[in-house]
Amino acid sequence: MRRIAVLDIGKTNAKLLVADLATGAEEVLARVPNAVVRSGAFPHHDMEMLWQFALSGLKLAAARGVDAVSITTHGAACVLIDADGGLALPMLDYEHDGPDSVAAGYDAVRPGFAETGSPRLPVGLNVGAQLFWLSRAFAADFSRARHVLMLAQYWSFRLSGVAASEATSLGCHTDLWNPWEGRFSSLISRMGWEGLFPPVRKAAEVLGPILPEVAAATGLPVGTPVLCGIHDSNASLVPHLAKAPCGVISTGTWMIVMALGGRVVELDPARDVLVNVNALGQPVPTARFMGGREMEEVMGGRIVEPSEGDLLGVLERRVMAMPSLHPETGPFPGKRFGWIGGEPEGGTRMAAASFYAALMGAECLDLAGAEGPVIVEGSFGGNAAFLRMLATATGRVVRGAGQGAGTGLGAALLAGPLAVEGPKGLEVEPESDPLWTGYVGAWREAVARW
């Protein structure tokens, strides 16, 4: 297989791209905002809009020639389908606070961190909490569910007609999976949900050919295989599975920091540390915070390129952003965002925001026990100020893989290896200048007092 169409459904945007395994090149053919629908019983995602987007994108891909279809999606997301394959309930937006209304009841039945590697998270960030709330608030609709599908496997089901479960999505702070033993957690049997989850398949498995109606709508050849699909952060991890020890930072709405072959540390679920599961089914210590979301909010959506003078001004005046805009997540729970040294504007604001994201990323690497070089995938991979501060804060080489999604190529690699080594990207060594190293120490001291 050479040319792989990838349906990439992120929390903020959806994309359809084609990755060429002979060259490593990726071509984004279509993109659309993944907007949340606020009407109805609860905020939900517009699955029919996304389906039409997927078909139109695959039509563009078919015109270029495609050998297989792979899927990658954000986590904390599941879809309940009925016996006819339709939606038993809309797909809940995980940021809705409905599950919090039954938190006490859910806390009484959920397994502990030692079993699942899944911390207790707010709103619907634990899929188990979503299901618990939906089963009580919408009992009649929930009872019509034939399957609970994780989001990537919902789309592979729509394309192939084959229902499957998959470990990278089940292992994404859902409370539904035991990553140490590679099986469903005790929550499934405790709630009587065993019959709702289809058989577990590997992310790279071919579920089947595309459905005839998909072939007709897109022009893809009949028989085009559909892969099971993968959680997006773990898609970013696929190209690096053989490079341990290393740290991999997958960036988008979230900054997901994963330790491959790192040191053994005691994981602290209170600091948004958890255990993911990679495409090989292995547990991966992980820490995270809403890096992309916070950067966008700090900058008001106006991303600019800071000059060397902007960087120098921030370092000299020690203008610092303190965590965090989303204090319910990340390594410093409960701390509220603020500025030290005055609130900057323009390029200096971008410089300070990039430094803040890097220092938060360094904290996450430490919490996960990462060792070796650090590889940055996604939107932060082309941010030179971020990469320089991250290298300085960790004392390790940092490799920025550019601003491409990272997830798309990783999902494509489920179909087969690259024929050539991918581009090296930007490699950054730690700064030795006391302005940089002193900033790191000052920021950490300020956070401790904040």
N, C-alpha and C positions, 0 to 999 in steps of 0.2 A: 504494500500500500504506500502511496506517495502523497496524494493530495487529500487532506482531511478537512471536512467542513466542521466547524466547532460552533455550537450554540452556547453562548456565554451569558447567563442570566445573573447579573450582579444586583445588589440591593438598590443601587442608584441608576444604573444603565444596563440595557441588554444589547448584546452585539452578536453579529454573525460574521465569522471570519473563516478564511481558508489558510491552513498552514501547509507548507510544502516540506515534507520530511527529507527531500533530497538536498534542499538548500538551507532550511531553517527559517525561510522567509514567511512572514505572516501578512495577510492582506485583509483588512477590515472592510467588509462589503456593505454592512448596514449597521445602524446604531439607533436606539430609541430610548428615551427616558422610561425607567420602570416606575411610573408614578403610582402612588397609592390612591385607591378609590375611597373617598370618605363617606359616601352614602351607604345605606343598607344597615344591617344589624351591627356591623363592626368594620373598621378599616381593613381593606383587603386589596390584593393585587388583581389586576385585570388580566386574567389568564387567556381570555379569548383574544384580546388585543395582542398579547405576546405570541399566541399561536399563529395569528395572521402574520405577525412580524417574522416569526420563524419560517413560515412557508415562503414568504416573499424573499427572505434572505437566502433560503436554500435554492430558490429558483435562480437567483444571481450566481450562486455557487455552482449549480448544475451547468450553467452556460460556460463555466471555466473548466469543468471536469473535476469530479470528486470521486474518491474511492471508498470513503466511509464517512460516517457522521458520529461525532463525539459530543458530549454535553458536559458542561461544568456550570455550577450555580453556587450562590451564596448559601450559607448554612442557616441554622435556626429556622428552618422552613420545611413544612410538610403539607401534603395535599390529601384530602379524604375523597376517594372516588367511590361511586356506587356500583351496583352490579352491571350497569350498562356502560361504565367507563366515564360517566359524567361526574360533575362535582356534587358530592353529598353536602358540602358546605363550601363557601368561598374560602380562598387561601388567606388565613389570618396574617396581617402585618405584624411582625414580631415586636414592633415598638408599641403596640396597643397595650394598655394597662388592664384589660379585662382579666387576664390570668391572676393579677394581683388580688382580685376580689375573693379568690378562693385559696389564697396563699397558705393559710393555716391548715386547711384540709390537705393540700398537696404536700406540704412539708411533713405531714404525718405518714405519708406513704412512699415518698421518694427515697431511693437508695442513697447512701452516703458517698462522699468523695472517694473514700478508699476503694469502693467497688467500681465506680464509673469514671473516676478522673474528671468529673463534671461538677463545677462549683454551682452553688445556688445563685442564680442570676435573676435580675428584675424583669418585669413585664413578661414577654413571651420568649425570652432568649433561651430558656430551656424548653425544648419541644414537648417534653413530658408535661410541663405546666400548661402548654397550649392545649394538648389533648385532654388533660384533666378538666380544664375550664369548659372546653367545647362539649365534652360529654355530659356536663351538668347544666350548662346554660342553654344548650340546644340539643337536648337528649333525643328527641324524635329524629332530627336530621342526622345526628351522630350514629344512631342505630341503623341507618340505611347504608353506612359505610361498608364497602366490601374490602377495601384495602386502605392502609395508610402508606403513602409513598413519600419518601424524601424528595425534595424538589428536583434534583437532577434526574432521579428515576421516574418522576412524573413525566418529564419531557421525553425520556427514552421510551416510556410506555405510549405516549401519544404518537411517537414516530413508528414504533415497532408492534404495538399491541401486546407486548410482553411485560408483565408486572414483576418487579424485582426489588429487593432491598440491597443495600450496599454499605460497607463498613466505614468509609471515610465520612459519609454523610451522617450515618447513625452515631459515629464517634465524635461528632462536633457539638459538645456540651448539651446533649439532648436529654441526659439521664436514662436513655434507652439502651445503652451499650456498655458491656464490660470489656474495656480494651485489653486488659491483662490476659483474659481467657478467650477473647475473640468470639463472644456470644452475646445474646440479648441479656440485659440486666434483669434483676428480679422484679423490677417495676412492671414488666410486661405480664408476667404471670399473676402478680398481685392484683393488677387491674383487670385481668381476664381478657387481655388484648392479643393473645397469641395468634388467633385466627386472622387478625387484621394485617399482619406483616407477611408479605410474600417471601419466598426463599431468598437467602442472601447469595448474591453473585459478586464476583470480583469486578472492580471498576473497569478493567480492560476487556472483560468478556463481551462477546457479541451476543446480544439478546435475540437478534433475528434480523431479517431484511426489513427495509421500510415497507409500510403498508401500501397496498396498491393505490389507495386514494392519495397518499402522500406522493408517490411516484407521479401520479397523474397531475397533481397540483403544482409540482416543482420541476418536473422534467428530469429528476434524478433517475438513473437507470433502475429498473426493477431488479431487486436483489442487492441493492446497496446496503451494506451492513450497518447496523446501529449498535454502538457500544453502550454499555450499562451507564457510564457517567461517573463523575467525581465531584466532590466538594471543592470549591475554587481554591482555597488556601493550599489544599493538598495537591491540586493540579500544579501550582507554582513549585511545589516541592519535588515533583516527579523528575525534572532534569538533574536534581542534585542528590538523589538517593544514594549514589555510589561515591559521593565526595566527603562523607563523614570522616572526621568531625568538622562540622561547620554550623553556623547559624544562618537561617534563611528568614528574611523578613518579606512577607507578602503584603503589599500596600494597595489600598483602595479606600473605600469608606472606613474600613478597619485596618489597623496595622497588626498583622498576625505574625508573631515572632516564634520561630520553631527551632528547637535544638536537635540536630542530628548527631548522635554519637557523642554527646556532651558528658559532663561530669554528673554524677548522681547528686541531686539536691532534694531537700524536703520541699515539696511543692505546696504553696500557700494559696488555697482557693479564695481566701479573703482579698487577695491582691490580683484577682482576675487571671489566675494561673490555672491551667487545665491540661488535660491530656487529649490530643488529637490522635487520629489513626491514619497512617499513610497508606499509599496505594498497595503496599505489600502486606497490609494488615498489622503493621507494627505500631505500638504506642509511641507517640512523639510529644515530649513535654513542650508546652506552649504557653506563652504569655501574650497579652494583647491590650490595645486601647484604641479608641476611635480616632486614629491619627489623621486620616483623610478628612473625616467630618470636621474635626477640630481645626485643621488647617483652613478649610473652606470657610468656617465660621469666623475664625480670627481675622482672615483677610477679606471677609465680606464678599467672597467669590472673585475678588480681583487679584489673581495670581500674577506677580511681577518677578522679574529677574533682578536680584540684588547685585549691586556693584561691589567691587572690592572695598571701596570706601564705606559702603553701607555695612559690610561685615566688620570692618575695623571700628566704625563708630559704635556698634553694638557691643563689641568686645571691650573697647576702652571704657565705655560708660557703664558696662555691665547691666545693660537693659535685658531684663529676663521676664519671660512668661512663666507663671506658676500654674501647676495643675489644679483642677482640670475643668474644662467646660462640660464634661459629662462625668461627674464625680461618682456616679453609680457603677462606672466601669473603670478599668485600667489599674495601674500599680499603686495608685495613691487614693484609695476610696475615701470619700467624704471631704477631700480638699477641694476648695472652690477656686476657679480661675481668677487670676489677677496679674498686674504688672508691677515689677520692681524697676526703679530707675526711670520712671515715666513711660507713658504710652506712646510708642513710635508710630510713624506713618510711612507709607510708600515702601521704598526698598528696604529701609531699616526695619520696618514691621515684618516684611517677608524674611529678612535675615534672622530676626529674633524668633519668629514662628518656626523657621526651619531648625534653628538650634534647639528650641523647645521639643520639637518632634524627635530630633535625634537623641536628646538626653533621655526622653521617655523610652525610646527604643532601646537605648543602652541598658536602662533599668530592667526592661523586659527580658533582654538577653541574659542578664545576670540571674533573674528569677527563674528562668527556664534551664539554667545550667549550660548554656551554649559555650562551646570552645571552638578554636580555629577561626578561619576567615569568615566574614559576614557577607552574605549575598543579598542584595536588595532588589526585589522584583516590583514591578508596577509603577504607580505614579511618582513615588519618591526616588525611583532608580535613576532619574535624570536630574535630580536636585543636588547640585554640587555643594552648596552650603550645608545641606543635611548630611551628605556623605562625609564631608570633612570633619564635621563635629562628631558624627557617629564613630568614625575611626579614632578620633582623639579621645573620646569618652570611654571607648572599649580598649584602646591600646592595640587594636588589631587591624589588619588589612580589611578594607571594605570594597566590595565590587558592586558597582551599580549596573544593573542589567538594562538600563535605559528606561524609557517611559512606557514601553509596551506593557500589556496587561500581565504577561508572565503566565497567566492562567490558560490562555488560548493554546500556546505551544505545549504546555504541560498536558492539557487534555488531549491534544493531537498525538502526543507521544505514547498514549495508551495503545495506539494502533500499530506502533512500531518505532524503532530507533531512528535517530537522525543519521543520514548518510555522511554528513560533514559536521565538524565541531562548530557550534554556534559562535556568534560574535562575542569577543571578550568583554565588551562594555568598559565602563570607566573604573579604573582601579585606584584607590586612594589610600595613602599611608597616613598614620597618625601625625598630627602636628606636634612639634616640640616647642614651639613658641610659647613662653609663659602667658601671653595674652589668651591663648586658646586653653591651655591646661588650667590656668587660674580660673577661667570662666567656668569650666567643668566643676571644679571644687567649690566655687562660690555658689553655683546653682544648687548643688547637692546640699550644701549647708543651709541655704535659704529654704529649700523644700522641707528639710527637717524641722525648721522653725515655723513654717507656714501654717 
